Every structure is written in structure tokens, then in C-alpha cells.
Amino acid sequence: MSRRKIIIGAILLVIFTFSVTAGGFIYLINGNSTDVVSTLKFFRAVQIITSRYVEPVPMETLMAGAVKGMVNSLGDPHSIYMDAKMYKEFMIETEGSFGGVGIVIGVKDKMLTVVSPIEGTPSEKAGIKSGDQIAKIDGKDSKDMALDEAVGKIRGPEGSTVTLSIRRGNEPLKDYALTRSSIQIKTVSGKMLSDEIGYIRISMFNENTGSDLVRKYQELEKEGMKAVVLDLRDNPGGLLQESVKVANLFVPKGPVVSVVTRDGQREVHSSSLEKVKYPAAVLVNGGSASASEIVSGAIQDTGSGTLIGTKTYGKGSVQTILRLDGGGIKLTIAKYLTPNDRSINGIGLEPDIKVEMEKDAQKDVQLDKAIEVVKEKIIK
């Protein structure tokens, strides 16, 4: 996939005059009349604020606000502007650890929604669940709150507290007072179940997931694994390249996912696995999103395993991080398609076998079904 660099020229405004560096000048020449008028409107707004506002305003503050507003105007909850602090926190998170309450959030039906709590973190221990709506953060209504603002309010120093007002279905609003901690993300865990069935749980996809999975997979093989259950429930996704590494253990040689840009360019990521070694069942639910849907979709399309559980979240877009001074922009640059060219954005994946989890169930009926399915396929 080709990557275009966009350079924004520095702008200096003095009353009605302005000068622009090469980047801005080229834009003004090449843009159509509507673009030029809109650009001049922007210059005029900056001039008005800098010259008439009751207090002096740093140009850096105005530019940061302008960039944030541009990104927000896209109406895409997955595209956000990150200042230097937020950018640093985001990079730490994808590297494997960050500070907060261990909750992954998104926007669904215009409401701040829990994609999934991370295992072993304050949010998971408190009982917050995938699909919960966050109505308030420390008493402040989240209805019109941008995703990046919400993340900034929920995160904080270890030992400090944040109160989330949660709406779950038709139940009354409930407050959860959470103590922030240092979140160390171990994304892969696993164990041998009975009847030579291995169980592998992936909680999210960060930089270590692919290599950690290979180690766990090989451990279970040494213990006599003859079939495998891959648990991707409440997995909010993460790094695309790591999902492809995971798929290389479950999906036969061929396409895993196709990334398609707005100009129609297609980048195909493939598996090199010559032959699927073991029968597999994949557990999914409404908290399975993004990279976990890439793996699940590839397994379903190739028939290399059976999807069990409930419909997935439906995030079929790809983001990239573009540096901007000390911060950056997380921008949606493409959509992805499964091996059969299915787009699941806003739709999700329907499981091959639908199994609902009852509220406050004492038994994991989804896992039981997965064990039943792979057990029948083990070759003695």
C-alpha cells in the first residue's frame, strides 16, 4: 500500500495578511474555488481570535484545536487527534503496558460503549462487561464527549480513582468507583483441557502476541494437544500484523485479510501454513472486534475451524498512526475484507453455531460447546 505524506505549511497571520510555506501555497493553487474560500475562512478565524479574544491565546493551542476539530468532523470514532501525552500513552499501550483501569472503549449507536474489560484489571474485577454504556465519567455526562477525551478522563496516575456511571440494558444507572493501576497486558494464556484439547485465550493483539502465541502453542503440543479451542471473546483487537501472525497457526496457505484503500489499492496479507494441524473452534462474542475479527473471519471463510458464540462487534476498518509534531493522528485509511471478500464493518461476523451466555451463568456453555465440537473431530 502506498503511503502519501501530507505536509502542512506553517502559517503566520497578521490582521488581513498571511504568508504560507510551500505546502500551504501549493494547496491554494491546486485547490478548487470552494477549497480556497474554506481555507481563507480558516485564516480569517485565526486572525479574529488572535486579535480580538479577551486573553492572549498561544498559536500552538489554536492549531491543536483546529486539527482536533478537523479529525472530529470526519464523524469516525476510530480517527482521533492525539496530543503529546495521549500519543505517548497510546504507544505504551500497544507495546504491552499502560496506566488506567483496564477498559477498552468505543462509540456505538452514538454512545460511549465498553468494547471489553481487560482480564485481571480493576474494570474486570469490578464486574464491568462488554456492551455496557458509560453514561458519566466522574459525574460528567459523556453523551457528546469525544472518544479521546473520554480516554483521557478514564486514565490517570496509579492509585487514583475514577467513577464510571454504567448503563446496562434496562437496568438502573450504576456507579463503579475504580482505583487506577498499572496495567501489564499479558495477551496470551492457555492450558490443556481433558481429552487432549488445548485451550488458548488471546485478550488483545499487541506487539508480543504473535510470538507469545507460538510459544504457548508449542507448549501445548508437547503436552499432547490433538485439538484446540481459541478464545477471542471480549478481544477488542489491536495490531493487524499480529493478527496475521496468529492466523498463520490456524488458517491454511492463502489470503488472511485484504486491506483496501479509498483509491482501490489492495494489500493482501497471507498465511504460509501448508496444512492445518488440529481441529479448531473459535469462541467469539459482541466484544470480539477488529484484529480478532480478522482471525475469526479468515478461519470461518477457509473452513479451518468453527466459530461458536454470538455475533462479533463489526469493526472492519484499518487505522494508522501519523506523527504530527509531538503528537499524532490515528486515522482510518482503509477497510479490510475477509478471504471471501466480505466486509464486516458495522455488520460483524455471525458464528457458525450460536450459543448465548445466560446472565450470571455459573457454567461456560460456549466453551462446553466448543469442546464438544472439536472432540468429535479428533482423529484417533
C-alpha positions as CSV (number, residue, x, y, z in Angstrom):
1,M,0.0,0.0,0.0
2,S,1.5,3.4,-1.0
3,R,1.7,6.0,1.7
4,R,1.3,9.6,0.9
5,K,2.9,12.3,3.1
6,I,0.9,15.4,3.8
7,I,2.9,18.4,4.8
8,I,1.0,21.3,6.4
9,G,2.9,24.6,5.9
10,A,3.4,26.8,8.9
11,I,1.0,29.8,8.9
12,L,1.6,33.3,10.3
13,L,-1.3,35.7,10.3
14,V,-1.1,39.5,10.9
15,I,-4.5,41.2,10.6
16,F,-5.7,40.5,7.0
17,T,-2.3,39.4,5.5
18,F,-0.8,36.0,5.7
19,S,2.2,34.1,4.3
20,V,2.3,30.4,3.7
21,T,5.2,28.0,3.2
22,A,5.4,25.7,0.2
23,G,2.9,23.2,1.4
24,G,0.1,25.6,2.0
25,F,0.9,27.6,-1.1
26,I,0.7,24.6,-3.4
27,Y,-2.7,23.7,-1.8
28,L,-4.1,27.1,-2.5
29,I,-3.0,26.9,-6.2
30,N,-4.3,23.4,-6.8
31,G,-7.5,23.6,-4.7
32,N,-10.8,24.4,-6.3
33,S,-12.6,27.6,-5.5
34,T,-14.6,26.1,-2.6
35,D,-11.3,24.8,-1.1
36,V,-9.7,28.2,-1.4
37,V,-12.7,30.0,0.2
38,S,-12.7,27.5,3.1
39,T,-9.0,27.9,3.6
40,L,-9.3,31.7,3.7
41,K,-12.2,31.3,6.2
42,F,-9.8,29.3,8.4
43,F,-7.1,32.0,8.2
44,R,-9.7,34.7,9.0
45,A,-11.0,32.8,12.1
46,V,-7.5,32.5,13.4
47,Q,-6.9,36.2,12.8
48,I,-10.1,37.2,14.6
49,I,-9.3,35.1,17.6
50,T,-5.7,36.2,17.9
51,S,-6.5,39.9,17.6
52,R,-9.9,40.2,19.4
53,Y,-10.1,37.5,22.1
54,V,-10.1,38.9,25.6
55,E,-6.9,37.0,26.6
56,P,-3.8,36.2,24.5
57,V,-4.0,32.7,23.0
58,P,-0.9,30.7,22.1
59,M,-0.9,29.8,18.4
60,E,0.0,26.2,19.4
61,T,-3.2,25.9,21.3
62,L,-5.3,27.2,18.4
63,M,-3.6,24.9,15.9
64,A,-4.1,21.9,18.2
65,G,-7.8,22.7,18.5
66,A,-8.1,23.2,14.7
67,V,-6.5,19.8,14.0
68,K,-8.7,18.1,16.6
69,G,-11.8,19.7,15.1
70,M,-10.8,18.6,11.6
71,V,-10.4,15.0,12.7
72,N,-13.6,15.1,14.8
73,S,-15.5,16.4,11.8
74,L,-14.9,13.1,10.0
75,G,-17.6,11.5,12.2
76,D,-15.4,8.5,12.6
77,P,-15.0,7.3,16.2
78,H,-11.8,5.4,15.3
79,S,-10.0,8.5,13.9
80,I,-8.7,10.8,16.6
81,Y,-6.1,13.5,17.2
82,M,-3.6,12.7,20.0
83,D,-1.6,15.4,21.8
84,A,1.8,14.5,23.0
85,K,0.6,13.0,26.3
86,M,-2.1,10.9,24.6
87,Y,0.3,9.8,21.9
88,K,2.8,8.6,24.4
89,E,0.1,6.6,26.3
90,F,-1.2,5.1,23.1
91,M,2.3,3.9,22.1
92,I,2.9,2.4,25.5
93,E,-0.4,0.6,25.4
94,T,0.4,-1.2,22.1
95,E,3.8,-2.1,23.5
96,G,2.3,-4.0,26.3
97,S,1.6,-1.9,29.4
98,F,-0.2,1.4,30.4
99,G,-1.8,3.1,33.3
100,G,-5.6,3.1,33.9
101,V,-8.5,0.8,34.8
102,G,-8.1,-1.8,32.0
103,I,-11.1,-1.0,29.9
104,V,-11.3,-0.7,26.1
105,I,-14.0,1.7,24.9
106,G,-15.5,2.7,21.6
107,V,-18.6,4.5,20.3
108,K,-21.6,2.5,19.3
109,D,-25.0,4.0,18.4
110,K,-23.5,7.4,19.4
111,M,-22.9,6.2,23.0
112,L,-19.6,5.6,24.7
113,T,-19.6,1.8,25.0
114,V,-17.3,-0.8,26.6
115,V,-15.8,-3.0,23.9
116,S,-14.3,-5.2,26.6
117,P,-12.7,-5.1,30.0
118,I,-9.1,-6.5,30.1
119,E,-8.7,-9.6,32.2
120,G,-7.3,-9.2,35.7
121,T,-7.7,-5.4,35.7
122,P,-9.8,-3.1,38.0
123,S,-12.7,-2.8,35.5
124,E,-12.9,-6.6,35.0
125,K,-12.8,-7.3,38.7
126,A,-15.5,-4.7,39.4
127,G,-17.9,-6.5,37.0
128,I,-17.9,-4.1,34.1
129,K,-18.9,-6.0,30.9
130,S,-18.7,-5.8,27.2
131,G,-21.7,-3.8,25.8
132,D,-22.0,-1.6,29.0
133,Q,-22.7,2.1,28.2
134,I,-20.7,4.7,30.0
135,A,-23.2,7.5,30.8
136,K,-20.9,9.6,33.0
137,I,-17.3,9.9,33.9
138,D,-16.7,11.4,37.4
139,G,-20.2,12.8,37.2
140,K,-19.8,14.4,33.8
141,D,-22.2,13.4,31.1
142,S,-20.4,11.5,28.3
143,K,-23.2,11.9,25.7
144,D,-21.3,14.4,23.5
145,M,-17.8,13.5,24.7
146,A,-15.2,12.7,22.1
147,L,-13.6,9.3,22.4
148,D,-10.1,10.7,23.0
149,E,-11.4,13.0,25.7
150,A,-13.1,10.1,27.4
151,V,-9.9,8.0,27.4
152,G,-8.0,10.9,28.9
153,K,-10.5,11.2,31.7
154,I,-10.6,7.5,32.5
155,R,-6.8,7.1,32.6
156,G,-4.7,8.6,35.3
157,P,-2.0,8.0,37.9
158,E,-1.8,4.7,39.6
159,G,-3.7,4.7,42.9
160,S,-6.1,7.5,41.9
161,T,-9.8,6.8,41.4
162,V,-12.4,7.4,38.7
163,T,-16.1,6.8,38.9
164,L,-17.9,5.4,35.8
165,S,-21.7,5.6,35.7
166,I,-22.7,2.4,33.8
167,R,-26.0,1.7,32.0
168,R,-26.6,-2.0,31.2
169,G,-29.7,-2.7,29.2
170,N,-32.8,-1.6,31.0
171,E,-31.1,-1.7,34.4
172,P,-30.8,1.5,36.5
173,L,-27.7,3.5,36.2
174,K,-24.9,2.1,38.5
175,D,-21.7,3.8,39.7
176,Y,-18.4,2.0,39.7
177,A,-15.6,3.6,41.7
178,L,-12.4,2.2,40.2
179,T,-8.9,2.6,41.5
180,R,-6.4,3.0,38.7
181,S,-3.5,0.7,38.5
182,S,-0.5,-0.1,36.2
183,I,-1.9,-2.3,33.6
184,Q,0.5,-5.0,32.5
185,I,-1.0,-6.7,29.5
186,K,-0.3,-10.4,29.1
187,T,-2.2,-11.2,25.9
188,V,-1.8,-14.9,25.6
189,S,-2.7,-17.7,28.1
190,G,-3.5,-21.3,27.8
191,K,-3.8,-24.8,29.3
192,M,-4.6,-28.3,28.5
193,L,-8.2,-29.4,29.0
194,S,-9.3,-33.0,29.1
195,D,-9.5,-35.3,26.1
196,E,-6.2,-33.9,24.6
197,I,-7.9,-30.5,23.9
198,G,-5.8,-27.4,24.2
199,Y,-7.3,-24.0,25.3
200,I,-5.7,-20.7,24.2
201,R,-7.0,-17.3,25.3
202,I,-5.9,-14.1,23.5
203,S,-7.1,-11.0,25.2
204,M,-5.9,-8.4,22.7
205,F,-3.2,-8.0,19.9
206,N,-0.1,-6.1,20.9
207,E,3.5,-6.3,19.7
208,N,4.2,-9.5,21.7
209,T,1.0,-11.5,20.8
210,G,2.3,-13.4,17.8
211,S,5.5,-14.7,19.4
212,D,3.8,-15.4,22.7
213,L,1.1,-17.5,20.9
214,V,3.8,-19.6,19.1
215,R,5.4,-20.4,22.5
216,K,2.1,-21.3,24.1
217,Y,1.0,-23.4,21.1
218,Q,4.3,-25.3,21.1
219,E,3.9,-25.9,24.9
220,L,0.5,-27.5,24.4
221,E,1.7,-29.6,21.5
222,K,4.4,-31.1,23.8
223,E,1.6,-31.9,26.3
224,G,-0.2,-33.9,23.6
225,M,-2.7,-31.4,22.1
226,K,-4.9,-33.0,19.4
227,A,-7.4,-30.2,19.0
228,V,-7.6,-26.5,20.1
229,V,-10.1,-24.0,21.3
230,L,-9.2,-20.4,20.5
231,D,-10.9,-17.9,22.8
232,L,-11.3,-14.5,21.3
233,R,-14.3,-13.3,23.4
234,D,-14.1,-9.7,24.5
235,N,-10.9,-9.3,22.5
236,P,-11.0,-5.7,21.2
237,G,-8.3,-6.2,18.6
238,G,-5.0,-4.3,18.2
239,L,-2.2,-4.6,15.7
240,L,-3.1,-6.0,12.3
241,Q,0.3,-7.6,11.7
242,E,-0.1,-9.6,14.9
243,S,-3.5,-10.9,13.9
244,V,-1.8,-12.2,10.7
245,K,0.9,-14.0,12.7
246,V,-1.9,-15.6,14.8
247,A,-3.7,-16.7,11.7
248,N,-0.6,-18.4,10.4
249,L,-1.2,-21.1,13.0
250,F,-4.9,-21.6,12.1
251,V,-5.5,-20.6,8.5
252,P,-4.2,-22.7,5.5
253,K,-1.9,-21.2,3.0
254,G,-3.6,-18.3,1.2
255,P,-5.2,-14.9,2.0
256,V,-5.9,-14.0,5.6
257,V,-7.1,-10.4,5.1
258,S,-7.2,-7.8,2.3
259,V,-6.7,-4.1,3.2
260,V,-8.4,-1.8,0.6
261,T,-7.7,1.9,0.4
262,R,-10.1,4.6,-0.9
263,D,-8.4,4.6,-4.3
264,G,-9.0,0.8,-4.6
265,Q,-5.4,-0.3,-3.9
266,R,-5.4,-3.7,-2.3
267,E,-2.8,-5.1,0.1
268,V,-3.2,-8.9,0.7
269,H,-1.8,-10.4,3.9
270,S,-1.4,-14.2,3.6
271,S,-0.8,-17.3,5.7
272,S,2.1,-19.6,4.8
273,L,0.7,-22.6,6.7
274,E,0.9,-25.6,4.5
275,K,-1.7,-27.6,6.4
276,V,-4.0,-27.0,9.4
277,K,-2.7,-29.4,12.1
278,Y,-5.6,-29.6,14.5
279,P,-9.4,-29.3,14.6
280,A,-10.2,-25.8,15.9
281,A,-13.2,-24.0,17.5
282,V,-13.1,-20.2,17.9
283,L,-15.1,-18.5,20.7
284,V,-16.5,-15.0,19.8
285,N,-19.0,-12.5,21.2
286,G,-20.0,-8.9,20.9
287,G,-16.7,-7.8,22.4
288,S,-14.7,-9.5,19.7
289,A,-13.5,-6.7,17.4
290,S,-11.0,-5.6,14.8
291,A,-8.0,-7.9,14.7
292,S,-9.9,-10.7,16.5
293,E,-12.5,-10.4,13.7
294,I,-9.7,-10.7,11.1
295,V,-8.6,-14.0,12.6
296,S,-12.2,-15.3,13.1
297,G,-13.3,-14.2,9.6
298,A,-10.3,-16.0,8.0
299,I,-10.9,-19.2,9.9
300,Q,-14.6,-19.1,9.0
301,D,-14.1,-18.4,5.3
302,T,-11.5,-21.1,4.9
303,G,-13.4,-23.6,6.9
304,S,-10.4,-24.3,9.1
305,G,-12.4,-24.0,12.3
306,T,-15.8,-23.4,13.7
307,L,-17.0,-20.1,15.2
308,I,-19.1,-20.5,18.3
309,G,-20.8,-17.9,20.5
310,T,-22.6,-14.7,19.5
311,K,-22.2,-12.0,16.8
312,T,-19.0,-10.0,16.8
313,Y,-18.6,-6.3,17.2
314,G,-18.2,-5.3,13.5
315,K,-15.1,-3.1,13.2
316,G,-13.8,-3.6,9.7
317,S,-11.6,-0.5,9.3
318,V,-7.8,-0.1,9.5
319,Q,-6.1,2.8,11.2
320,T,-2.5,4.1,11.0
321,I,-0.6,6.4,13.3
322,L,0.7,9.6,11.6
323,R,3.2,11.7,13.6
324,L,2.3,15.3,14.0
325,D,4.9,17.3,16.0
326,G,5.0,15.6,19.4
327,G,1.6,14.0,19.0
328,G,-0.1,12.3,16.1
329,I,-3.3,11.4,14.3
330,K,-4.8,7.9,14.4
331,L,-6.6,7.9,11.1
332,T,-8.8,5.4,9.3
333,I,-7.0,4.8,6.0
334,A,-8.6,1.6,4.7
335,K,-11.2,-1.1,5.1
336,Y,-10.4,-4.8,5.4
337,L,-12.1,-7.7,3.7
338,T,-12.1,-11.4,4.7
339,P,-10.6,-14.0,2.4
340,N,-14.0,-14.3,0.7
341,D,-14.1,-10.5,0.2
342,R,-16.6,-9.9,2.9
343,S,-16.7,-6.5,4.6
344,I,-17.9,-6.8,8.2
345,N,-17.7,-3.1,9.1
346,G,-20.8,-2.3,11.1
347,I,-22.1,-5.8,10.5
348,G,-20.0,-8.2,12.4
349,L,-19.5,-12.0,12.0
350,E,-22.3,-14.4,12.7
351,P,-21.0,-17.5,14.4
352,D,-21.4,-21.0,12.8
353,I,-23.0,-22.2,16.0
354,K,-24.9,-19.6,18.0
355,V,-24.6,-20.1,21.8
356,E,-25.9,-17.4,24.2
357,M,-24.4,-16.9,27.6
358,E,-27.1,-16.6,30.3
359,K,-26.8,-13.7,32.7
360,D,-24.7,-14.5,35.7
361,A,-24.3,-18.1,34.4
362,Q,-22.2,-20.4,36.6
363,K,-21.2,-22.5,33.6
364,D,-19.4,-21.6,30.4
365,V,-21.8,-23.1,27.9
366,Q,-20.0,-21.6,25.0
367,L,-16.7,-23.3,26.0
368,D,-18.6,-26.5,26.6
369,K,-20.0,-26.4,23.1
370,A,-16.5,-25.7,21.6
371,I,-15.1,-28.7,23.4
372,E,-17.9,-30.9,22.2
373,V,-17.4,-29.8,18.6
374,V,-13.6,-30.3,18.4
375,K,-13.8,-33.5,20.4
376,E,-15.9,-35.1,17.6
377,K,-13.2,-34.1,15.1
378,I,-10.2,-35.5,16.8
379,I,-8.6,-38.3,14.7
380,K,-7.8,-41.2,17.0
